[in-house]
Amino acid sequence: MGAGSSAGLKLSAWDHVVVPVSLVLTSDTHVPHRSRDLPPALWAAIEAADVVVHAGDWVDISLLDQLESRCRRLVAVYGNNDHGPFRTRLPEVARAEIDGVRIAVVHETGDKKGRERRCAARFPDADVLVFGHSHIPWDTTAPNGLRLLNPGSPTDRRRQPHGTYVTAVAEDGELRDVTFHAVPPRR
């Protein structure tokens, strides 16, 4: 067998290939109040991702139904604008371990002043906290190592130059390739 050849290569049951887990993070979608639907680029990312994280403010339960049917795995919470069936179907705080990355999700974290310290105390066992509410993209790290991510809003940019959502990869206990995507303006 020559160099680089895989002929005769045998894997045992103990051998494994590490496959990274792709994520989409979104929040504050406000469908149909701020937009009739999610942007096509976000739907494409959702359908391609292994896990979708939604940090609340859905507004209409039909969007939750659509996401559940169109994504492989959903980790989600309700927001301050989500009532009735949202409060029955979704928690206020969600937690998931995704390929060794401990993720917590909540809609509101309070004022930006002191946010890292407050969230580090509230979520001491998380590696990443995904939150929403402000519609402002956010990516910081608390002194204890907790990474705080707000994907912004894909449908209601408020004072931001454009709407946003996030893609990332979880692999072997690390969140990497965190990318904020700008949503083109509606026509």
Helices and strands as residue ranges (DSSP letters): E 21-26, H 40-48, E 51-54, H 61-70, E 74-76, H 85-89, E 93-98, E 101-106, H 115-122, E 128-130, E 138-141, E 147-150, E 163-171, E 174-183
